[in-house]
Every structure is written in structure tokens, then in C-alpha cells.
């Protein structure tokens, strides 16, 4: 197992269980315990975990947004599938808003190589992903950059939606609940999402299966704000059924 694969496995196990042991990780990865200790040390230096005797514990609180660095290491395969499925829903000549967040970034990656698109990026990573694409006209929303997340927020970011109207908004969320609606962790991000959604003809929500049925801190809008929700194959069937009953077209990537 490669270093990157081991690191992702460690982070995903911590996300699911909160604690891992060196012995368990060494057995899973078929490497020495010394190698795992070096992995844990490297991940601790990134702020992704805390080492304890015999293993490590998660530094992620369920009440707060995991950092971009943590989320970028979680569920990368599922996010790539979601990204490709969402990108396939975008036709030529469309004007598209790409939200901040790691799943929306996967959509931006899937749009590379496309032609005849205008894309407005709501984050620095999405803008960087598409900045050199000759077939894509790129607009950066601008405004304040939220530290760590690298999302654009604030009045300057919102102002672009006073002047422009878009075909599709690729909307990332912290939670998608059939009754409580679409939510996110940060109120500033949620406000910009609401403004972008109001300026877009169609809203495609991209959300990993773990976000279905979850409710986060800041409300974006009702479930029906989503015209389409793209998720992965691990989605709970009851949550999918509830979202469809609420009027959302759920696509399983």
C-alpha cells in the first residue's frame, strides 16, 4: 500500500471510529509498526489527528466543519464518481457556477478538457483547477478568501450575482435532509450559496452519501432548492427515498 493510500485509510478510519491503533493499521497495510508511527507523525503535523499511546485519535469534532485538508483525503473515489456524474449533466454553451468544497472541486476536475463553457468559481482551488483550460471561460467570484477553506465570501463575492445569471449551480452542502433542507457549516458560505442559487436556473447538489440525512449549522434552503442531487452508491436507501418523495431527482453515481 502506498504512502498516500495508507494516509487516506488512516483518516477514513478515524472519521468513522474516532480512534485507531498502530497494530491494527500495520496489519491492514501489511507494513511495520514503525512505518505506521511515521505515518501518524506526518498526519499529526498536518493537524489531521492526535497521536496517543498505541495509536491515534481524531481531531475532527462532529459539531464543526472538518478542514479542507481533512476532507480532501476522505472519500476521494466517491467524490470522483460524483464529479463525473454531475459534469455529465452539463451541456455545451452552459454558464456554470462551481461551489467551494472538495466534492464541487471534483466536478471542476471532471470538466477539464470540455469546450464552450463559462464557469464561475467560488473558491481558489476550483479557479486554479480550470485556470489553464482553453475551452473554458473562467470567472473568479472574488471577495474575501476564507482561511483554510479557500472559499470566496462576503459582499464582493455576492456582487457578481447581482449582474450575472447562470444556467447551472453546482452546489456543495454539509447536509441534505428531506425535512430540514440543505445546510452547511459556515454562515458566510451559506449566504453566498443562497445568492448563487437564486441567480441560477438549475441547482445540482453534489453530496457524498454520508451527508444524506445530516443537518449542519447554517441553513441554505429547503430540500426543493435542489433540482438534482448527485450522490454515491453507499447512500442509505431510506434517505434516498425520502429525498425523492420531497421532489428531488436523486442520481446515484
C-alpha positions as CSV (number, residue, x, y, z in Angstrom):
1,X,0.0,0.0,0.0
2,X,1.4,3.4,-1.0
3,X,2.0,6.2,1.5
4,X,-1.0,8.2,0.1
5,X,-3.2,5.2,0.3
6,X,-2.1,4.5,3.9
7,X,-2.8,8.1,4.9
8,X,-6.2,8.1,3.4
9,X,-7.1,4.8,5.1
10,X,-6.0,6.2,8.5
11,X,-8.0,9.4,8.1
12,X,-11.1,7.5,6.9
13,X,-10.9,5.0,9.8
14,X,-10.6,7.9,12.2
15,X,-13.5,9.7,10.6
16,X,-15.7,6.5,11.1
17,X,-14.5,5.4,14.5
18,X,-12.6,8.2,16.2
19,X,-9.6,6.1,17.3
20,X,-7.2,3.6,15.7
21,X,-4.3,1.5,16.9
22,X,-0.8,1.2,15.4
23,X,-1.1,-2.6,15.5
24,X,-4.4,-2.6,13.6
25,X,-3.1,-0.2,10.9
26,X,0.1,-2.1,10.5
27,X,-1.9,-5.3,9.9
28,X,-4.3,-3.6,7.4
29,X,-1.5,-2.1,5.4
30,X,1.0,-5.0,5.7
31,X,3.8,-2.7,6.9
32,X,5.8,-2.4,10.1
33,X,4.5,-0.6,13.1
34,X,7.5,1.8,12.8
35,X,6.2,2.8,9.3
36,X,2.7,3.4,10.7
37,X,4.2,5.5,13.5
38,X,5.9,7.7,10.9
39,X,2.6,8.0,9.0
40,X,0.8,9.1,12.2
41,X,3.6,11.6,13.0
42,X,3.3,13.1,9.5
43,X,-0.5,13.3,9.7
44,X,-0.3,14.9,13.2
45,X,2.0,17.6,11.8
46,X,-0.8,18.4,9.3
47,X,-3.3,18.7,12.1
48,X,-5.2,15.7,10.9
49,X,-5.0,13.6,14.1
50,X,-3.5,13.4,17.5
51,X,-1.2,10.6,18.5
52,X,-1.8,8.8,21.7
53,X,-0.2,5.8,23.3
54,X,-0.5,2.8,20.9
55,X,-2.4,4.7,18.2
56,X,-4.2,8.0,17.3
57,X,-7.5,9.8,17.9
58,X,-9.4,12.0,15.5
59,X,-9.2,15.8,15.9
60,X,-12.5,16.2,14.0
61,X,-15.5,17.3,16.0
62,X,-18.9,16.3,14.8
63,X,-20.2,19.8,15.6
64,X,-17.7,21.7,13.4
65,X,-16.7,21.6,9.8
66,X,-13.7,19.3,9.1
67,X,-10.9,21.2,7.5
68,X,-10.4,21.3,3.7
69,X,-7.2,19.3,4.3
70,X,-9.0,16.5,6.1
71,X,-12.0,16.4,3.6
72,X,-9.7,16.3,0.6
73,X,-8.4,13.0,1.9
74,X,-11.8,11.5,2.6
75,X,-13.9,9.5,0.0
76,X,-11.8,10.6,-3.0
77,X,-13.1,7.7,-5.1
78,X,-16.7,8.5,-4.3
79,X,-16.1,12.2,-5.0
80,X,-14.6,11.5,-8.3
81,X,-17.6,9.4,-9.3
82,X,-20.0,12.1,-8.2
83,X,-17.9,14.7,-10.0
84,X,-18.0,12.8,-13.3
85,X,-21.8,12.2,-13.0
86,X,-22.5,15.8,-12.2
87,X,-20.3,17.0,-15.1
88,X,-22.1,14.7,-17.5
89,X,-25.3,16.7,-16.7
90,X,-23.7,19.9,-18.0
91,X,-24.1,20.6,-21.7
92,X,-22.1,22.7,-24.2
93,X,-22.6,26.5,-24.0
94,X,-23.8,26.4,-20.4
95,X,-22.9,29.0,-17.8
96,X,-22.0,27.2,-14.6
97,X,-21.2,28.2,-11.0
98,X,-18.8,25.8,-9.2
99,X,-19.2,26.0,-5.4
100,X,-16.4,25.7,-2.9
101,X,-15.7,22.4,-1.2
102,X,-13.9,19.1,-2.1
103,X,-16.9,17.5,-3.9
104,X,-17.5,20.5,-6.1
105,X,-13.8,20.6,-6.8
106,X,-14.2,17.0,-8.2
107,X,-16.8,18.4,-10.6
108,X,-14.3,21.1,-11.7
109,X,-11.7,18.4,-12.4
110,X,-14.3,16.4,-14.4
111,X,-14.9,19.5,-16.6
112,X,-11.3,19.7,-17.7
113,X,-11.0,19.2,-21.4
114,X,-14.5,20.5,-22.1
115,X,-15.3,23.2,-24.6
116,X,-17.8,26.1,-24.9
117,X,-18.3,26.5,-21.2
118,X,-18.4,29.6,-18.9
119,X,-17.5,28.8,-15.3
120,X,-17.7,31.0,-12.3
121,X,-15.6,29.5,-9.4
122,X,-16.5,30.2,-5.8
123,X,-13.1,29.0,-4.5
124,X,-9.4,29.4,-5.1
125,X,-8.9,25.6,-5.7
126,X,-11.7,25.4,-8.3
127,X,-10.3,28.5,-10.1
128,X,-6.8,27.0,-10.1
129,X,-8.2,23.7,-11.5
130,X,-9.7,25.4,-14.5
131,X,-7.5,28.4,-15.0
132,X,-5.5,26.9,-17.9
133,X,-8.4,25.3,-19.8
134,X,-8.5,26.8,-23.3
135,X,-12.2,25.7,-23.9
136,X,-13.5,27.2,-20.6
137,X,-14.1,30.9,-19.9
138,X,-13.3,31.2,-16.2
139,X,-14.7,33.9,-13.9
140,X,-13.5,34.0,-10.3
141,X,-16.1,35.3,-7.9
142,X,-13.6,37.3,-5.9
143,X,-14.2,38.7,-2.5
144,X,-12.6,37.7,0.8
145,X,-10.9,34.3,0.9
146,X,-11.8,32.3,4.0
147,X,-8.7,31.0,5.6
148,X,-8.2,27.2,5.4
149,X,-11.2,26.6,3.2
150,X,-10.1,29.0,0.4
151,X,-13.7,29.8,-0.4
152,X,-14.7,33.3,-1.6
153,X,-17.2,35.0,0.8
154,X,-18.5,38.4,1.5
155,X,-20.2,41.3,-0.3
156,X,-17.7,41.4,-3.2
157,X,-18.3,37.7,-3.9
158,X,-22.0,38.2,-3.8
159,X,-22.0,41.2,-6.1
160,X,-21.3,39.2,-9.2
161,X,-24.7,37.6,-8.8
162,X,-26.3,41.0,-9.0
163,X,-25.0,41.3,-12.5
164,X,-25.0,37.8,-14.0
165,X,-27.4,34.9,-14.3
166,X,-26.3,31.3,-14.8
167,X,-27.7,28.1,-16.2
168,X,-26.4,25.7,-13.5
169,X,-25.1,25.9,-10.0
170,X,-23.0,23.0,-8.7
171,X,-23.9,23.3,-5.0
172,X,-22.0,21.5,-2.3
173,X,-23.6,21.1,1.2
174,X,-22.7,19.9,4.7
175,X,-26.1,18.1,4.9
176,X,-29.1,17.2,2.8
177,X,-32.2,16.3,4.9
178,X,-35.6,15.6,3.4
179,X,-37.4,17.7,6.0
180,X,-34.7,20.2,7.4
181,X,-33.4,21.0,3.9
182,X,-29.9,21.9,2.7
183,X,-27.4,23.1,5.3
184,X,-23.7,24.0,5.6
185,X,-21.3,24.6,8.4
186,X,-20.4,28.3,7.9
187,X,-23.0,31.1,7.7
188,X,-20.9,33.2,5.3
189,X,-20.6,30.2,2.9
190,X,-24.3,29.5,3.3
191,X,-25.2,33.1,2.4
192,X,-23.2,33.0,-0.8
193,X,-24.7,29.7,-1.7
194,X,-28.2,31.2,-1.3
195,X,-27.3,34.2,-3.5
196,X,-25.7,31.9,-6.2
197,X,-28.7,29.6,-6.1
198,X,-31.1,32.5,-6.7
199,X,-29.2,33.5,-9.7
200,X,-29.1,30.1,-11.3
201,X,-31.8,28.4,-13.4
202,X,-30.9,24.9,-12.2
203,X,-29.2,23.7,-9.0
204,X,-27.3,20.4,-8.9
205,X,-26.4,19.4,-5.4
206,X,-23.3,17.2,-5.0
207,X,-23.1,15.3,-1.7
208,X,-21.3,12.2,-0.6
209,X,-23.6,9.5,0.9
210,X,-22.6,10.4,4.5
211,X,-24.2,13.8,4.1
212,X,-27.7,12.5,3.3
213,X,-29.9,12.8,6.4
214,X,-27.4,15.1,8.1
215,X,-28.2,18.6,9.3
216,X,-25.4,21.2,9.7
217,X,-25.3,24.6,11.4
218,X,-26.3,27.1,8.7
219,X,-29.4,26.7,6.5
220,X,-29.0,27.2,2.8
221,X,-32.6,26.5,1.8
222,X,-35.4,23.9,1.5
223,X,-34.7,20.5,0.1
224,X,-36.7,21.5,-3.0
225,X,-33.9,24.0,-3.8
226,X,-32.1,21.1,-5.4
227,X,-33.3,20.2,-8.9
228,X,-30.9,17.2,-8.9
229,X,-28.8,15.7,-6.1
230,X,-25.9,13.5,-7.1
231,X,-24.5,11.1,-4.5
232,X,-22.6,7.8,-4.4
233,X,-23.7,4.2,-4.3
234,X,-23.3,3.9,-0.5
235,X,-26.2,6.2,0.1
236,X,-28.8,4.9,2.6
237,X,-31.9,3.8,0.6
238,X,-34.3,5.3,3.2
239,X,-32.7,8.7,2.9
240,X,-32.7,8.5,-0.9
241,X,-36.4,7.5,-0.9
242,X,-37.2,10.5,1.5
243,X,-35.4,12.9,-0.8
244,X,-37.2,11.7,-3.8
245,X,-40.5,11.9,-2.0
246,X,-39.7,15.5,-1.3
247,X,-39.4,16.1,-5.0
248,X,-35.6,15.9,-5.6
249,X,-34.2,14.0,-8.6
250,X,-31.6,11.8,-6.9
251,X,-28.8,10.4,-9.2
252,X,-26.6,7.6,-7.9
253,X,-23.1,7.9,-9.3
